[in-house]
Amino acid sequence: MTILGIDPGSYNFGYGILQLNKRQIVAAGCDSVKISRKLILAERLTEIYREMNRIIKEYKPDIAAIETIFYGKNIKSAFTLGHARGTMMLALANQNIEIREFSPREVKKAVVGNGNAAKEQVKYMVKHILNIDITQKTQDATDALAVALCEYNKEKYRL
């Protein structure tokens, strides 16, 4: 089984991959995709859709986990992020990939044990849980791997 974790964004988004053999993680990795800031929203969404399809084709995930929107003070940013998430979910749904959603708090609790954990704590725990070097990876990429780990924690009890 392959789990794809996604940390959504309209300019940058991260993705993390966990390869499972029954209840064991046998491979893990993550990366991020940068979308040009010069593009208008519709063009960025098109690029996000293309990149998601590339990732799906390359890794062939069985299930995807995506982080929900964290609503801050800027409502326009929340709507833009919603468009990006919707585009990512459409690419997944078009390939019949099951989608699970987790709040940032759920992800932090699943990985660190504390829903209020700092991003640095999440990255530290991801590195130690998976025993991989992610020091050169972006925050988006390591957050996506944390989302995949959150799904793994839920999934291992379903197997």
PyMOL commands that set and color helices and strands:
alter all, ss='L'
color gray80, all
select helices_A, chain A and resi 41-59+75-94+104-111+119-130+139-155
alter helices_A, ss='H'
color red, helices_A
select strands_A, chain A and resi 2-7+12-21+24-34+63-67+98-102
alter strands_A, ss='S'
color yellow, strands_A
deselect
rebuild
show_as cartoon
